[in-house]
Amino acid sequence: MRRHRIMGALGALTLAAATLAAAGPAAAAEPGGAAATALHTAAVPAPGVPASAVPAPAAPGTQPPPAEFGTDWHDPLTPAPPVARPGTRSCQVTLAEVQFRDFTPYQGQYVPPTACGTANWAKVVLRLDGKVKGRQFDRLGHLSVGGVEIFHTSTPEPSPDGIAWSVEKDVTHYRDTFSRPQAVEMLIGNVVNDTYTGVIDVKVTLTFYAAQGRPDPGPGRTPDRVLPLTTPAVTLPRNTERLLAEVYATGSGGGCEEFWYMTTPDPAPYSCKAADGPYREVRISVDGRLAGIAAPFPNVWTGGWSNPFLWYVTPGPRAFDVQPVRYDLTPYAALLNDGRAHRIEVSVAGVPAGQTGWATPANLLLWQDTAREVVTGGLTREEQSDPANSSRWTPASPGTEHRLDTEGGHRLTVAGYLDTSHGRVTTTVTRAVHNTSVHRWTEGEDRDGLTATWTDEESVTRGATTTRTHRTYAMDGETTLGTGDRLRTVITLGDRADTVVLRGGREVERSRLDDEYTGDASYTANVPREQRHAVATTSARYRLYGTGAPGGCYDRTVATVQGTVTQDRRRC
């Protein structure tokens, strides 16, 4: 039985070009991400025998699914709703149109449109259209305008015959950035050679919708200024009355931090190590003072869990649209409004000292009091619990699995006030993060599973308005390598959030998000593509209720068998 390790399954994102070029035929035969994580134990079928049940009936108007994957499959799609658009005049600008073959960034120039208003657009929508064919790994990409990171993404893995996909994102809150000519930079690092043949061809556009006949979203909804946090030293406008930070935090880089949730302390016999175990926390500080905490989202890219067949058509939550972590730093605005440079820094707690692997590009979003040259105030409260992080390893006895139980958490409350032109406004931010996980694996890692939950609870009270958000991220899966190198992965991923807005103690808004993915895929590893006999059943369901949902309700399910869409159902 071949030894299977989390780092032995190739396809990690953004590996160095030399590393990829050195990979031999065995590597080419098994593309995909490099993580294995415990849904439930299931028997691994004999070589060449499909693991999934009898294929589900085809959706109306579609072909029945094949017995196993062929050389082509349905283009990638997600069940998330399209970005809503106003019915006003629109103008389109191309930000980038480029083929990525290496690690050379695309550089261009953005010029605002002239026929749809000047910066007071009702909405701005980003769209990426991509295509790729042949053999290629999953890749991370980013796009910045004027140094402001506006989009972070990963790519699907292609079929030999080729795939096309698209991603949309509402980027209206970057209106300040789009209001003037700016430099554009985009990079999807890639390697193309005799083995990895997929050239990533993308076009990115911005569509601007005029504000005529519609109320301007205005400074209450979109920031007046957007500043890229390219260096820790920042000088803010002295009349800042609201301040948010957004951080596109991703564990990546091709090393163990891509699979941070699977790492183990040094004594445990596992291939990915971290001295303090798998607990991670994304932090932001102001002048060395802890100002915000957040639970990182456990991204799974389209080669993840050693099994790209899981993600060919339905990627995991957020894989194509990496969402930033947001922090409300308004309690610190009074300190930052003194006209001097201050240090605002992002870090990831739990990463071993000196180890790379996390990307944390960040922006600052500012709202200004136009009736005041200087807004003064004070920081009145800073309280935090002692950070908790405990991992307990239980060694395997003969015939059993190793087990690592991890629990960690942290709580932070900060408060401050500002004397604005419309009176004194007090802002209090409380955030509590918590993580529990159980990691089980056999000697040699031929079975490797994880059950984990992350919660991130946030309450922001600004004046008479309180916004409470409860986020839950879930991962429950297992990869096994059985007889004949038959590899099987069964996994469930969850991205959930409940938000309520109170004004004067009365509820005025409520929304609920539930984005869930389930998959079961198997293939014969370490053989050429045509000998893998790969099968997979997947289901992705996206539900959104309340504020932000079309008509208050959105519910869509997309299911696949062997890359064929067997269900595309809308319930609202």
MARVOVO-195525 format. One record per residue (C-alpha): residue number from 1; x, y, z. Coordinates in Angstrom, 1 decimal, decimal comma. Example, Ala and Ser with C-alpha at 12.3 -4.5 7.8 and 13.67 -1.06 7.14 Angstrom:
REM residues 2
{1 {12,3 -4,5 7,8}} {2 {13,7 -1,1 7,1}} 
This chain:
REM residues 572
{1 {0,0 0,0 0,0}} {2 {1,5 3,3 -1,1}} {3 {2,1 5,8 1,7}} {4 {-0,4 8,7 1,4}} {5 {0,5 12,0 3,0}} {6 {-1,2 15,4 2,9}} {7 {1,8 16,9 1,1}} {8 {2,2 13,9 -1,2}} {9 {-0,9 14,7 -3,2}} {10 {0,3 17,3 -5,7}} {11 {-1,4 20,4 -6,9}} {12 {-0,7 23,0 -4,1}} {13 {-1,3 26,5 -5,1}} {14 {1,4 28,9 -6,1}} {15 {4,3 26,4 -5,9}} {16 {7,6 27,7 -7,1}} {17 {8,1 27,3 -10,9}} {18 {11,2 25,2 -10,3}} {19 {9,3 22,8 -8,1}} {20 {6,5 22,3 -10,6}} {21 {8,9 21,9 -13,5}} {22 {10,8 19,2 -11,6}} {23 {7,6 17,1 -11,0}} {24 {7,7 13,9 -13,0}} {25 {5,0 11,8 -14,8}} {26 {3,6 10,5 -11,5}} {27 {2,9 14,0 -10,4}} {28 {1,2 14,7 -13,7}} {29 {-1,0 11,7 -13,2}} {30 {-2,4 13,0 -9,9}} {31 {-3,2 16,7 -10,0}} {32 {-5,1 18,3 -7,2}} {33 {-4,8 20,0 -3,9}} {34 {-2,9 18,6 -1,0}} {35 {-5,2 18,3 1,9}} {36 {-7,0 15,3 3,4}} {37 {-9,6 15,9 6,1}} {38 {-13,6 12,9 9,4}} {39 {-16,9 12,8 7,8}} {40 {-17,5 9,0 8,2}} {41 {-15,6 5,9 7,4}} {42 {-16,7 4,1 4,2}} {43 {-15,4 1,0 2,5}} {44 {-13,0 1,8 -0,4}} {45 {-14,0 0,0 -3,6}} {46 {-11,7 -2,3 -5,5}} {47 {-9,6 -0,7 -8,3}} {48 {-11,7 0,5 -11,2}} {49 {-15,0 0,1 -9,3}} {50 {-17,0 3,3 -9,0}} {51 {-17,4 4,4 -5,4}} {52 {-20,6 6,3 -5,9}} {53 {-24,1 4,8 -6,0}} {54 {-26,0 4,2 -9,2}} {55 {-25,9 7,5 -11,1}} {56 {-28,8 9,8 -10,3}} {57 {-31,3 10,5 -13,0}} {58 {-30,3 13,3 -15,3}} {59 {-31,9 16,7 -15,0}} {60 {-34,6 17,4 -17,5}} {61 {-33,1 18,3 -20,9}} {62 {-29,6 16,9 -20,0}} {63 {-27,7 13,8 -20,9}} {64 {-27,5 10,9 -18,4}} {65 {-24,3 10,9 -16,5}} {66 {-21,5 8,6 -17,7}} {67 {-20,3 5,7 -15,7}} {68 {-17,0 7,5 -15,0}} {69 {-15,3 10,8 -15,8}} {70 {-14,2 11,2 -19,4}} {71 {-12,1 13,9 -21,1}} {72 {-14,7 16,7 -20,6}} {73 {-17,4 17,8 -18,1}} {74 {-19,7 20,6 -17,4}} {75 {-18,2 24,0 -17,0}} {76 {-17,8 25,1 -13,4}} {77 {-20,7 26,8 -11,7}} {78 {-21,8 27,9 -8,3}} {79 {-25,4 28,1 -6,9}} {80 {-24,8 31,6 -5,5}} {81 {-27,1 34,3 -6,8}} {82 {-26,0 36,7 -9,5}} {83 {-25,3 40,3 -8,5}} {84 {-28,5 42,4 -8,6}} {85 {-28,3 45,3 -11,1}} {86 {-30,3 48,5 -11,3}} {87 {-32,2 49,3 -14,4}} {88 {-30,2 52,4 -15,2}} {89 {-27,8 53,2 -18,0}} {90 {-24,6 51,2 -17,9}} {91 {-21,0 51,6 -19,1}} {92 {-18,4 48,8 -19,3}} {93 {-14,6 49,1 -18,9}} {94 {-12,1 46,3 -19,4}} {95 {-9,6 46,1 -16,6}} {96 {-7,6 43,2 -17,9}} {97 {-7,5 40,8 -20,8}} {98 {-4,6 38,5 -20,6}} {99 {-3,2 34,9 -20,8}} {100 {-1,3 33,8 -17,8}} {101 {1,6 31,4 -18,5}} {102 {4,0 32,2 -15,8}} {103 {4,4 34,5 -12,7}} {104 {4,6 37,8 -14,7}} {105 {1,8 40,1 -13,5}} {106 {-0,4 41,9 -16,0}} {107 {0,0 45,7 -15,7}} {108 {-2,4 48,2 -17,3}} {109 {-4,2 51,4 -16,9}} {110 {-7,8 52,1 -15,8}} {111 {-9,7 55,2 -16,9}} {112 {-13,2 55,9 -15,5}} {113 {-16,1 55,8 -17,9}} {114 {-17,6 59,2 -18,8}} {115 {-21,1 58,4 -19,8}} {116 {-22,5 57,0 -16,6}} {117 {-21,7 59,7 -14,0}} {118 {-18,6 60,5 -12,1}} {119 {-18,1 58,4 -9,0}} {120 {-21,7 58,5 -7,8}} {121 {-22,6 55,2 -9,6}} {122 {-25,6 53,3 -8,3}} {123 {-23,6 50,0 -8,6}} {124 {-20,3 48,7 -9,9}} {125 {-20,1 45,0 -10,8}} {126 {-16,8 43,2 -11,5}} {127 {-16,9 40,2 -13,8}} {128 {-14,2 37,7 -14,6}} {129 {-14,6 35,4 -17,6}} {130 {-12,0 32,6 -17,9}} {131 {-11,1 29,6 -19,9}} {132 {-8,4 26,9 -19,8}} {133 {-7,8 23,5 -21,3}} {134 {-5,3 20,6 -20,9}} {135 {-3,7 19,9 -17,6}} {136 {-3,1 22,5 -14,9}} {137 {-3,1 23,0 -11,2}} {138 {-5,5 25,2 -9,2}} {139 {-4,0 28,7 -9,0}} {140 {-4,5 31,8 -6,8}} {141 {-5,1 35,1 -8,4}} {142 {-5,5 38,7 -7,3}} {143 {-6,4 42,0 -8,9}} {144 {-5,7 45,5 -7,7}} {145 {-6,6 49,0 -8,9}} {146 {-4,5 51,9 -7,6}} {147 {-2,9 49,4 -5,2}} {148 {-6,3 48,6 -3,7}} {149 {-7,0 44,8 -3,7}} {150 {-10,5 44,5 -5,2}} {151 {-10,6 40,8 -6,0}} {152 {-9,0 37,6 -4,9}} {153 {-9,8 34,3 -6,5}} {154 {-8,7 30,8 -7,3}} {155 {-9,1 28,9 -10,6}} {156 {-10,8 25,6 -11,5}} {157 {-8,7 22,7 -12,8}} {158 {-9,4 22,1 -16,5}} {159 {-10,5 19,1 -18,6}} {160 {-8,4 18,0 -21,6}} {161 {-11,2 19,4 -23,8}} {162 {-11,3 22,7 -22,0}} {163 {-13,6 24,6 -19,6}} {164 {-14,9 28,2 -19,2}} {165 {-16,2 29,9 -16,1}} {166 {-17,2 33,3 -14,8}} {167 {-17,3 35,1 -11,5}} {168 {-19,2 38,2 -10,5}} {169 {-18,6 40,5 -7,5}} {170 {-20,3 43,7 -6,3}} {171 {-17,4 46,2 -5,9}} {172 {-19,5 49,3 -5,4}} {173 {-17,8 50,1 -2,1}} {174 {-14,6 50,8 -4,1}} {175 {-16,2 53,8 -5,8}} {176 {-13,5 56,1 -4,5}} {177 {-10,8 54,0 -6,2}} {178 {-12,7 53,9 -9,5}} {179 {-13,3 57,7 -9,5}} {180 {-9,9 58,5 -11,1}} {181 {-7,4 56,9 -13,5}} {182 {-5,4 54,2 -11,8}} {183 {-2,7 51,6 -12,4}} {184 {-4,1 48,0 -12,7}} {185 {-2,2 44,9 -11,7}} {186 {-3,4 41,3 -12,0}} {187 {-1,6 38,0 -11,4}} {188 {-2,6 34,4 -11,6}} {189 {0,7 32,7 -11,1}} {190 {1,0 29,8 -13,6}} {191 {3,5 27,3 -15,0}} {192 {3,2 26,0 -18,6}} {193 {5,5 23,3 -19,9}} {194 {5,3 19,9 -21,6}} {195 {3,4 18,5 -18,6}} {196 {1,3 21,4 -17,4}} {197 {-0,3 22,7 -20,6}} {198 {-3,1 24,8 -19,4}} {199 {-2,8 28,5 -20,3}} {200 {-5,2 30,6 -18,1}} {201 {-7,1 33,0 -20,4}} {202 {-9,1 35,7 -18,5}} {203 {-11,0 38,9 -19,2}} {204 {-12,0 41,2 -16,3}} {205 {-14,5 44,0 -16,8}} {206 {-16,2 46,6 -14,6}} {207 {-19,8 47,6 -15,4}} {208 {-21,0 50,9 -14,0}} {209 {-24,6 51,7 -13,5}} {210 {-25,7 55,4 -13,5}} {211 {-27,4 56,8 -10,5}} {212 {-30,1 58,8 -12,4}} {213 {-33,5 58,2 -11,0}} {214 {-32,1 56,3 -8,0}} {215 {-31,1 57,5 -4,6}} {216 {-27,3 57,8 -4,3}} {217 {-25,9 55,1 -2,1}} {218 {-23,9 58,0 -0,6}} {219 {-21,4 58,2 2,2}} {220 {-23,6 56,3 4,6}} {221 {-23,3 53,1 2,6}} {222 {-20,0 53,4 0,7}} {223 {-16,7 54,8 2,0}} {224 {-15,5 58,2 1,0}} {225 {-11,9 57,0 0,8}} {226 {-10,2 53,6 0,2}} {227 {-6,6 53,3 1,1}} {228 {-4,4 50,3 0,4}} {229 {-2,5 49,0 3,4}} {230 {0,7 48,5 1,4}} {231 {2,9 49,5 4,3}} {232 {2,2 49,4 8,0}} {233 {2,7 53,2 8,2}} {234 {-0,6 55,0 7,5}} {235 {-1,7 58,7 7,9}} {236 {-5,5 59,1 7,9}} {237 {-7,5 62,2 7,0}} {238 {-8,1 64,1 10,3}} {239 {-11,9 64,1 9,9}} {240 {-12,4 60,3 9,8}} {241 {-15,6 59,4 11,6}} {242 {-15,8 55,7 10,6}} {243 {-13,0 53,3 9,8}} {244 {-13,1 49,7 8,6}} {245 {-10,3 47,4 7,6}} {246 {-10,7 44,5 5,1}} {247 {-8,1 41,7 4,9}} {248 {-8,1 39,1 2,1}} {249 {-6,5 36,4 4,4}} {250 {-5,7 33,1 2,7}} {251 {-3,4 30,3 3,8}} {252 {-1,5 29,5 0,6}} {253 {1,9 29,2 -0,9}} {254 {2,1 25,5 -1,5}} {255 {3,2 24,6 2,0}} {256 {1,5 23,2 5,1}} {257 {-0,2 26,6 5,8}} {258 {-2,5 25,9 2,8}} {259 {-3,9 23,1 5,1}} {260 {-3,4 24,9 8,4}} {261 {-6,5 23,2 9,9}} {262 {-4,7 19,8 9,6}} {263 {-1,3 20,7 11,2}} {264 {-0,2 18,9 14,4}} {265 {2,2 19,8 17,2}} {266 {5,8 18,5 16,9}} {267 {5,4 15,3 19,0}} {268 {2,6 13,9 16,8}} {269 {3,7 11,7 13,8}} {270 {2,1 13,7 11,0}} {271 {3,6 15,2 7,8}} {272 {2,4 18,8 8,4}} {273 {3,7 20,4 11,6}} {274 {2,9 23,5 13,6}} {275 {4,3 23,9 17,1}} {276 {1,0 25,2 18,5}} {277 {-1,3 23,0 16,4}} {278 {-4,0 24,0 13,9}} {279 {-5,6 27,0 15,7}} {280 {-5,3 30,2 13,7}} {281 {-6,6 33,7 14,3}} {282 {-6,3 36,7 12,0}} {283 {-5,4 39,8 14,0}} {284 {-5,1 43,5 13,3}} {285 {-3,3 45,9 15,5}} {286 {-3,0 49,7 15,8}} {287 {0,4 51,0 17,0}} {288 {1,0 47,5 18,5}} {289 {-2,3 47,4 20,3}} {290 {-4,6 44,5 19,4}} {291 {-7,6 46,1 17,6}} {292 {-9,4 43,3 16,0}} {293 {-9,6 39,5 15,8}} {294 {-11,3 37,1 13,4}} {295 {-11,6 33,4 12,5}} {296 {-10,0 32,6 9,1}} {297 {-12,3 31,0 6,6}} {298 {-11,0 27,4 5,9}} {299 {-10,8 27,8 2,1}} {300 {-10,6 24,6 0,0}} {301 {-9,3 25,2 -3,5}} {302 {-10,3 23,2 -6,5}} {303 {-7,5 20,6 -6,1}} {304 {-8,0 20,3 -2,4}} {305 {-8,2 17,2 -0,3}} {306 {-6,1 15,2 -2,7}} {307 {-9,2 14,9 -5,0}} {308 {-9,8 17,4 -7,8}} {309 {-12,8 15,4 -9,0}} {310 {-14,8 16,8 -6,1}} {311 {-14,5 20,3 -7,4}} {312 {-14,5 20,1 -11,2}} {313 {-18,0 21,5 -11,6}} {314 {-19,1 22,7 -8,1}} {315 {-16,2 24,4 -6,2}} {316 {-16,3 24,8 -2,4}} {317 {-17,7 27,9 -0,8}} {318 {-15,8 31,1 -1,6}} {319 {-13,2 29,3 -3,8}} {320 {-13,9 31,7 -6,8}} {321 {-14,6 34,8 -4,8}} {322 {-12,4 35,0 -1,7}} {323 {-14,1 37,3 0,7}} {324 {-12,2 39,6 3,0}} {325 {-12,3 39,6 6,8}} {326 {-13,7 42,9 8,0}} {327 {-12,9 44,8 11,2}} {328 {-14,5 47,9 12,6}} {329 {-11,6 50,1 13,8}} {330 {-13,8 53,2 14,5}} {331 {-13,0 53,1 18,3}} {332 {-9,4 53,9 17,3}} {333 {-10,3 56,8 14,9}} {334 {-9,7 59,5 17,5}} {335 {-6,1 58,3 18,0}} {336 {-5,5 58,1 14,3}} {337 {-7,0 61,5 13,5}} {338 {-3,9 63,4 14,9}} {339 {-2,3 63,9 11,5}} {340 {0,6 61,6 12,3}} {341 {1,7 58,3 10,8}} {342 {0,5 55,2 12,7}} {343 {1,2 51,5 12,3}} {344 {-1,7 49,3 11,3}} {345 {-0,5 45,7 10,9}} {346 {-2,1 42,3 10,1}} {347 {-0,8 39,0 11,6}} {348 {-1,9 35,4 11,8}} {349 {-1,6 33,8 15,2}} {350 {-0,6 30,2 15,4}} {351 {1,7 30,2 12,3}} {352 {5,1 28,8 13,3}} {353 {7,8 31,5 13,7}} {354 {9,6 32,3 10,5}} {355 {7,2 30,2 8,4}} {356 {5,5 31,7 5,4}} {357 {2,3 30,7 3,7}} {358 {-0,3 33,4 4,5}} {359 {-1,3 36,2 2,2}} {360 {-3,0 39,2 3,9}} {361 {-3,5 42,1 1,5}} {362 {-5,6 44,7 3,2}} {363 {-7,5 48,0 2,6}} {364 {-8,8 50,7 4,9}} {365 {-12,3 52,0 4,3}} {366 {-12,9 55,6 5,6}} {367 {-16,0 57,7 6,0}} {368 {-15,3 61,4 6,6}} {369 {-17,2 64,2 8,4}} {370 {-17,2 66,8 5,7}} {371 {-18,5 69,5 8,1}} {372 {-15,3 69,1 10,3}} {373 {-11,7 69,5 9,5}} {374 {-10,7 67,5 12,5}} {375 {-12,8 65,0 14,4}} {376 {-11,7 64,4 18,0}} {377 {-12,6 61,9 20,6}} {378 {-11,1 59,1 22,7}} {379 {-10,5 55,4 23,2}} {380 {-12,4 54,4 26,3}} {381 {-12,2 50,6 26,5}} {382 {-9,8 47,8 25,6}} {383 {-10,5 44,4 27,1}} {384 {-9,6 40,9 26,0}} {385 {-9,6 37,4 27,4}} {386 {-6,5 35,3 27,6}} {387 {-6,1 33,6 24,2}} {388 {-6,9 29,9 24,5}} {389 {-5,2 27,2 22,4}} {390 {-5,0 23,6 23,5}} {391 {-4,1 20,5 21,3}} {392 {-4,1 17,1 22,9}} {393 {-2,6 14,2 20,9}} {394 {-3,7 10,6 21,6}} {395 {-1,2 8,2 20,0}} {396 {-2,6 5,3 18,0}} {397 {-2,6 1,8 19,5}} {398 {-2,4 -1,2 17,2}} {399 {-5,3 -1,1 14,8}} {400 {-6,5 2,4 15,8}} {401 {-5,9 5,9 14,7}} {402 {-3,9 8,8 16,0}} {403 {-6,2 11,6 17,3}} {404 {-5,6 15,3 17,9}} {405 {-8,3 17,2 19,8}} {406 {-7,9 21,0 19,5}} {407 {-9,8 23,8 21,1}} {408 {-9,1 27,5 21,0}} {409 {-10,7 30,9 21,3}} {410 {-10,4 34,6 22,1}} {411 {-12,6 37,5 23,0}} {412 {-12,0 41,2 22,5}} {413 {-14,0 44,3 23,3}} {414 {-13,0 47,9 22,3}} {415 {-14,9 51,1 22,5}} {416 {-14,4 54,8 21,7}} {417 {-16,2 58,0 21,0}} {418 {-16,0 60,8 18,4}} {419 {-17,3 64,3 18,6}} {420 {-18,7 64,8 15,1}} {421 {-20,7 67,6 13,5}} {422 {-23,8 65,6 14,3}} {423 {-23,0 65,0 17,9}} {424 {-21,0 62,6 20,0}} {425 {-21,1 59,1 18,6}} {426 {-19,9 56,1 20,6}} {427 {-18,8 52,9 18,9}} {428 {-18,4 49,6 20,8}} {429 {-17,1 46,5 19,1}} {430 {-17,1 43,0 20,7}} {431 {-15,8 39,9 18,9}} {432 {-15,4 36,3 20,0}} {433 {-13,8 33,6 18,0}} {434 {-13,8 29,9 18,8}} {435 {-12,6 26,7 17,1}} {436 {-12,9 23,0 17,9}} {437 {-11,5 20,2 15,8}} {438 {-10,9 16,5 15,9}} {439 {-8,2 15,2 13,5}} {440 {-7,8 11,4 13,1}} {441 {-5,2 9,6 10,9}} {442 {-3,6 6,2 10,6}} {443 {0,0 5,4 10,6}} {444 {1,2 6,3 7,1}} {445 {-1,8 8,6 6,7}} {446 {-3,6 6,2 4,4}} {447 {-6,7 7,4 6,3}} {448 {-6,9 11,1 7,2}} {449 {-9,9 12,9 8,5}} {450 {-11,0 16,1 10,2}} {451 {-14,2 17,3 11,9}} {452 {-14,0 21,0 12,7}} {453 {-16,1 24,0 13,5}} {454 {-15,1 27,7 13,7}} {455 {-17,4 30,4 15,1}} {456 {-16,9 34,2 14,8}} {457 {-19,4 36,3 16,7}} {458 {-19,4 40,0 16,3}} {459 {-21,4 42,9 17,8}} {460 {-21,0 46,5 16,7}} {461 {-22,9 49,3 18,4}} {462 {-22,6 52,7 16,7}} {463 {-24,9 55,3 18,3}} {464 {-28,4 53,8 18,5}} {465 {-27,7 51,0 15,9}} {466 {-26,4 47,6 16,8}} {467 {-25,4 45,0 14,2}} {468 {-24,8 41,4 15,4}} {469 {-23,4 38,7 13,2}} {470 {-22,8 35,1 14,1}} {471 {-20,6 33,2 11,6}} {472 {-20,1 29,5 11,5}} {473 {-17,7 27,6 9,3}} {474 {-17,7 23,8 9,2}} {475 {-15,5 21,1 7,7}} {476 {-16,2 17,4 8,0}} {477 {-14,4 15,0 5,8}} {478 {-12,1 12,0 5,3}} {479 {-9,7 10,8 2,6}} {480 {-8,7 7,1 2,4}} {481 {-6,2 5,3 0,2}} {482 {-7,1 1,7 -0,2}} {483 {-6,3 -1,4 -2,2}} {484 {-4,8 -0,7 -5,6}} {485 {-4,2 2,9 -4,7}} {486 {-7,9 3,7 -4,9}} {487 {-8,3 7,1 -3,3}} {488 {-11,6 8,2 -1,9}} {489 {-12,7 11,5 -0,3}} {490 {-16,0 12,2 1,3}} {491 {-16,5 15,8 2,6}} {492 {-19,0 18,4 3,7}} {493 {-18,2 22,1 3,9}} {494 {-20,4 24,8 5,4}} {495 {-20,4 28,6 5,4}} {496 {-23,2 30,2 7,5}} {497 {-23,9 33,6 8,8}} {498 {-26,9 35,1 10,7}} {499 {-27,1 39,0 10,9}} {500 {-29,6 41,2 12,8}} {501 {-29,6 45,0 12,9}} {502 {-31,3 46,7 15,8}} {503 {-32,1 50,4 16,0}} {504 {-33,2 51,8 19,3}} {505 {-33,5 48,2 20,5}} {506 {-36,0 47,3 17,7}} {507 {-35,1 44,9 14,9}} {508 {-35,0 46,6 11,5}} {509 {-33,0 44,1 9,4}} {510 {-32,3 40,4 9,4}} {511 {-30,5 38,0 7,0}} {512 {-29,4 34,4 7,0}} {513 {-26,8 32,8 4,8}} {514 {-26,3 29,0 4,5}} {515 {-23,9 27,8 1,8}} {516 {-23,2 24,1 1,9}} {517 {-21,2 21,7 -0,2}} {518 {-21,1 17,9 0,0}} {519 {-19,1 15,5 -2,2}} {520 {-18,0 11,9 -2,6}} {521 {-15,3 11,1 -5,2}} {522 {-12,8 8,3 -5,8}} {523 {-10,2 7,5 -8,4}} {524 {-7,1 5,3 -8,9}} {525 {-4,0 7,4 -7,9}} {526 {-0,6 7,4 -9,5}} {527 {-1,7 6,2 -12,9}} {528 {-2,3 8,1 -16,2}} {529 {-5,5 10,1 -16,5}} {530 {-7,2 7,5 -18,7}} {531 {-6,7 4,8 -16,1}} {532 {-8,1 6,6 -13,1}} {533 {-11,7 5,4 -13,5}} {534 {-12,8 8,4 -11,5}} {535 {-16,3 9,0 -10,2}} {536 {-17,9 11,7 -8,1}} {537 {-21,2 12,9 -6,8}} {538 {-21,5 16,4 -5,5}} {539 {-24,1 18,8 -4,3}} {540 {-23,9 22,5 -3,5}} {541 {-26,8 24,5 -2,0}} {542 {-26,9 28,2 -1,4}} {543 {-29,6 29,7 0,7}} {544 {-30,1 33,4 1,6}} {545 {-33,0 34,9 3,4}} {546 {-33,9 38,4 4,4}} {547 {-31,9 41,5 3,5}} {548 {-29,9 41,1 0,3}} {549 {-31,9 38,2 -1,1}} {550 {-34,0 38,7 -4,2}} {551 {-37,6 39,1 -2,9}} {552 {-36,3 38,1 0,6}} {553 {-35,6 34,5 -0,4}} {554 {-33,0 32,7 -2,5}} {555 {-32,5 28,9 -2,5}} {556 {-30,6 27,0 -5,3}} {557 {-29,2 23,5 -5,4}} {558 {-26,8 22,2 -8,1}} {559 {-25,9 18,5 -8,1}} {560 {-23,6 16,6 -10,3}} {561 {-22,6 13,0 -11,1}} {562 {-19,3 12,3 -13,0}} {563 {-19,2 16,0 -14,0}} {564 {-22,7 16,0 -15,4}} {565 {-25,3 18,4 -13,9}} {566 {-28,1 16,2 -12,7}} {567 {-30,0 18,9 -10,7}} {568 {-30,3 22,6 -10,9}} {569 {-33,2 23,5 -8,7}} {570 {-34,5 26,8 -7,4}} {571 {-37,0 26,8 -4,5}} {572 {-37,8 30,5 -4,0}} 
